[in-house]
């Protein structure tokens, strides 16, 4: 039973890691990289859209503009890279 639990935990952890990264042309993009690095590794996005996001910074909440870059993936749901101030702040699978 302990071995099965370990296998399940490893699968769950590996899924969480994959959701916070994007592989393009054999190169990995992670949150924290620059938007220039994202373009260099993945090319231009298929489309972009802006959104407002509430963040907590220095104990205060504020609304900031985030640019969402959409990258299609063959046979999978699109990946969305959220970019703020020239930095990739998050990567997620498009749930729509």
NORGIWO-V258291 format. One record per pair of residues at least 6 apart in sequence whose ideal C-beta (glycine too) atoms are under 8 Angstrom apart, sorted by the first residue. I is the first residue (numbers start at 1). J is the second residue. Records with the same first field share a line. If there is no record, write none. Layout:
I->J  J
//
This chain:
19->91  92  93
20->30  31  90  91  92
21->28  29  30  91
22->28  29  42  71  79  81  91
23->29
24->41  42  43  71
25->41  42
27->41  42
28->41
29->37  38  41  42  81  88  91
30->88  91
31->88  89  90  91
32->87  88
33->87  88
34->86  87  88
35->83  86  87  88
36->86
37->88
38->69  81  83  88
42->71
45->69  70  71  81
46->70  71  72  78
47->69  70
48->67  68  69  70
49->67  68  70
50->65  66  67  68
51->65  66  68
52->63  64  65  66
53->63  64  65  66  82  84
54->61  62  63  64
55->61  62  64
64->84
65->84
66->82  83  84  89
67->82  83  84
68->80  81  82  83
69->80  81  82  83
70->78  79  80  94
71->78  79  80  81
72->78
73->79
76->93
77->93  94  95
78->93  94
79->91  92  93  94
80->91  92  93  94
81->88  90  91
82->88  89  90  91  92
83->89
//
